[in-house]
């Protein structure tokens, strides 16, 4: 018997440490993003964005929602707090979060060290937001002084993967 050959095969892309596209992020996160996979890098049947986010001590990702996307967060190192629809959840190595459409959420670094997590968003687009608000980062370079978000950040948010900002946005 002959094994049936697949009609088509997908792409393969291998990324090694230090090979991601990286961006410093503005306040209030004050960390950086590594974009590991996106449709610009490899052909995908189901476009995703995947990478890591590092948030400095005292930094946070402000409350937001995605009206067209689902997101997965997996904590690699550090400690903090995820606030999802106003409810606090511990973030520690091994914590995993699936966040569906229109769920308000924020992430707060409450530790003395950086908190690092992976992010996966479907469909993709978060990587575009990070590129548009950030500054190109090279592996091993020192962190820049904290810098502000662009004046048109709300326009950038709506043109990428974010829902409109709520009037009652929560603070950490």
C-alpha positions as CSV (number, residue, x, y, z in Angstrom):
1,X,0.0,0.0,0.0
2,X,1.2,3.5,-0.8
3,X,0.8,6.2,1.8
4,X,-1.2,9.0,0.4
5,X,0.9,12.1,-0.1
6,X,-0.5,15.4,1.3
7,X,-1.9,17.7,-1.3
8,X,0.1,20.6,0.2
9,X,2.4,21.2,3.1
10,X,2.9,24.2,5.2
11,X,5.9,26.4,5.8
12,X,8.6,25.9,8.5
13,X,10.4,28.8,10.2
14,X,12.8,28.2,13.0
15,X,13.8,31.2,15.3
16,X,16.7,31.0,17.6
17,X,17.3,33.2,20.7
18,X,18.2,36.7,19.7
19,X,16.7,36.4,16.2
20,X,13.3,38.0,16.9
21,X,12.3,41.4,15.7
22,X,12.4,43.5,18.9
23,X,10.9,46.9,20.0
24,X,11.4,49.0,23.1
25,X,7.9,49.9,24.5
26,X,6.9,53.3,25.8
27,X,5.4,54.1,29.2
28,X,3.7,52.6,31.2
29,X,5.2,49.2,30.2
30,X,8.8,50.4,29.9
31,X,10.0,47.1,28.6
32,X,10.3,45.4,25.3
33,X,8.6,43.2,22.8
34,X,10.0,40.4,20.8
35,X,8.0,39.4,17.7
36,X,8.9,35.8,16.9
37,X,6.3,34.8,14.3
38,X,4.0,36.9,12.1
39,X,2.6,36.6,8.6
40,X,5.3,39.0,7.3
41,X,7.9,36.3,8.3
42,X,6.3,33.1,7.1
43,X,3.3,32.1,5.0
44,X,0.4,31.1,7.3
45,X,-3.1,29.6,6.6
46,X,-4.4,31.2,9.9
47,X,-2.5,34.4,10.6
48,X,-1.1,34.7,14.1
49,X,1.2,37.0,15.9
50,X,3.5,35.3,18.5
51,X,6.2,36.7,20.7
52,X,7.3,37.7,24.2
53,X,6.8,40.8,26.3
54,X,9.1,41.9,29.1
55,X,7.7,44.5,31.5
56,X,10.1,46.2,33.9
57,X,9.4,46.4,37.7
58,X,6.6,48.9,38.4
59,X,5.5,48.8,34.7
60,X,2.2,47.7,33.4
61,X,0.2,47.1,30.3
62,X,-2.8,49.4,30.6
63,X,-6.4,48.1,30.5
64,X,-7.6,47.3,27.0
65,X,-9.7,44.9,25.0
66,X,-9.5,43.3,21.5
67,X,-12.8,43.4,19.6
68,X,-11.7,41.1,16.8
69,X,-9.0,39.0,18.4
70,X,-8.4,36.2,20.9
71,X,-5.2,36.2,23.0
72,X,-3.2,33.7,24.9
73,X,-0.7,34.8,27.6
74,X,1.8,32.3,29.2
75,X,4.1,33.6,32.0
76,X,7.7,32.6,31.8
77,X,9.3,34.4,34.7
78,X,8.6,37.1,37.2
79,X,5.5,37.9,39.3
80,X,2.6,40.2,38.8
81,X,-1.2,40.5,38.4
82,X,-3.6,40.2,35.5
83,X,-6.8,42.1,35.9
84,X,-9.5,40.6,33.7
85,X,-12.9,42.3,33.7
86,X,-12.0,43.9,37.0
87,X,-10.9,40.6,38.7
88,X,-7.3,40.1,39.9
89,X,-5.5,36.9,39.0
90,X,-1.9,36.0,40.0
91,X,0.7,36.0,37.3
92,X,3.7,33.7,38.0
93,X,5.8,31.3,36.0
94,X,3.4,28.7,34.4
95,X,0.2,30.9,34.7
96,X,-1.7,30.8,31.4
97,X,-4.6,33.0,30.3
98,X,-7.0,32.7,27.3
99,X,-8.6,36.0,26.8
100,X,-11.6,36.1,24.4
101,X,-12.9,39.0,22.4
102,X,-14.0,42.2,24.2
103,X,-12.6,41.1,27.6
104,X,-11.0,44.1,29.3
105,X,-7.6,43.2,30.7
106,X,-4.3,44.6,32.0
107,X,-1.1,43.2,33.2
108,X,0.9,44.6,36.1
109,X,4.5,43.8,37.2
110,X,4.4,43.6,41.0
111,X,7.8,42.1,41.5
112,X,11.4,43.4,41.9
113,X,12.5,41.8,38.6
114,X,11.2,41.9,35.0
115,X,8.1,39.9,34.3
116,X,8.2,38.0,31.0
117,X,5.4,36.2,29.1
118,X,4.6,34.8,25.7
119,X,1.7,36.3,23.8
120,X,-0.2,34.7,20.9
121,X,-3.0,36.6,19.1
122,X,-5.4,35.4,16.5
123,X,-5.8,36.9,14.0
124,X,-2.5,38.7,14.1
125,X,-1.9,42.5,14.3
126,X,-0.5,43.1,17.7
127,X,3.0,43.0,16.2
128,X,2.0,46.0,14.0
129,X,0.9,48.0,17.1
130,X,4.2,47.2,18.9
131,X,6.2,48.4,15.8
132,X,4.1,51.6,15.4
133,X,4.4,52.7,19.1
134,X,7.9,51.3,19.9
135,X,11.5,51.9,19.0
136,X,13.7,49.3,17.3
137,X,15.7,47.3,19.8
138,X,18.9,45.4,19.3
139,X,19.7,42.4,21.5
140,X,21.9,43.4,24.5
141,X,21.6,47.1,24.2
142,X,20.8,49.1,27.4
143,X,17.2,50.2,27.9
144,X,16.4,53.8,26.9
145,X,15.0,56.3,29.3
146,X,11.3,56.0,29.5
147,X,9.6,57.6,26.5
148,X,5.9,58.6,25.9
149,X,3.4,56.8,23.7
150,X,2.8,58.6,20.4
151,X,0.3,61.3,20.3
152,X,-1.9,59.3,17.9
153,X,-1.8,56.1,20.0
154,X,-5.6,55.8,20.0
155,X,-5.7,55.9,16.2
156,X,-2.9,53.3,16.1
157,X,-4.8,51.1,18.5
158,X,-8.0,51.2,16.5
159,X,-6.2,50.5,13.2
160,X,-4.5,47.4,14.7
161,X,-6.1,45.0,17.2
162,X,-7.7,47.1,19.9
163,X,-11.3,48.0,20.8
164,X,-12.2,51.6,21.6
165,X,-10.9,52.7,25.0
166,X,-13.6,52.6,27.7
167,X,-14.5,55.9,29.3
168,X,-14.0,54.2,32.8
169,X,-10.5,52.7,32.1
170,X,-9.2,51.1,35.3
171,X,-5.7,51.9,36.7
172,X,-3.4,49.4,38.3
